[in-house]
Amino acid sequence: MDLTAEEVAYARGLGRTIVHLRKRRRLSQADLARAAGLAQPDISHIERGLIRADSLALRRMAAAFEVTLPDLMAQVEIRSEE
């Protein structure tokens, strides 16, 4: 199933947010994966906007960052050029 332009832009924005939060906390992708109970390649794909994270993965990453899911989602910036 192909993604719409808006879905692609959102996935990329979410990826940038995950990278920002991860780096701010000085976590590697492997560290985040362990803390969130996810696979490191999945973290990489989410960060690059290649896959859409499901709600459970988002909740787990938010918990690893010690933020609420609404707070995590509020930080996602969608750029119109994407």
C-alpha positions in Angstrom: 0.0 0.0 0.0 1.5 3.3 -1.1 1.6 6.2 1.4 0.2 9.6 0.7 2.5 12.6 0.6 1.0 13.6 3.9 1.8 10.2 5.5 5.3 10.3 4.2 5.8 13.8 5.5 4.5 12.7 8.9 6.7 9.6 9.0 9.7 11.7 8.3 8.7 14.3 10.9 8.2 11.6 13.5 11.6 10.2 12.6 13.3 13.5 13.1 11.6 13.8 16.5 12.8 10.4 17.6 16.3 11.2 16.5 16.2 14.5 18.4 14.9 13.0 21.6 17.3 10.1 21.4 20.4 12.3 20.9 19.3 14.7 23.6 19.3 11.8 26.0 22.6 10.5 24.6 21.1 7.2 23.6 22.2 5.0 20.7 19.7 3.3 18.5 20.5 0.1 20.3 20.0 1.7 23.7 16.5 3.0 22.6 15.6 -0.3 21.2 16.5 -2.1 24.4 14.6 0.4 26.5 11.5 0.3 24.3 11.6 -3.5 23.7 12.0 -3.0 19.9 14.6 -4.1 17.4 17.4 -1.7 16.5 16.7 -2.0 12.8 13.1 -0.9 13.5 14.4 2.2 15.3 16.6 2.9 12.3 13.7 2.5 9.9 11.3 4.7 12.0 14.0 7.4 12.3 14.4 7.5 8.5 10.7 7.5 7.9 10.8 4.2 6.1 8.2 2.5 8.2 5.3 3.8 10.3 5.5 3.0 13.9 2.4 1.4 15.4 0.8 2.7 18.5 2.5 0.2 20.8 6.0 1.1 19.5 5.2 4.8 19.9 4.0 4.2 23.5 7.1 2.2 24.3 9.5 4.9 22.8 7.6 7.7 24.7 8.1 5.7 27.9 11.8 5.2 27.1 12.1 9.0 26.7 10.1 9.6 29.9 7.4 11.6 28.1 3.8 11.0 27.5 2.6 9.8 24.1 0.7 13.1 23.5 3.9 15.0 24.4 5.9 12.9 21.9 3.3 13.4 19.2 3.1 17.2 19.8 6.8 17.5 19.0 6.4 16.1 15.5 6.9 18.8 12.9 5.6 18.2 9.4 7.5 20.1 6.7 5.4 21.0 3.7 8.2 20.4 1.2 8.2 16.6 2.0 
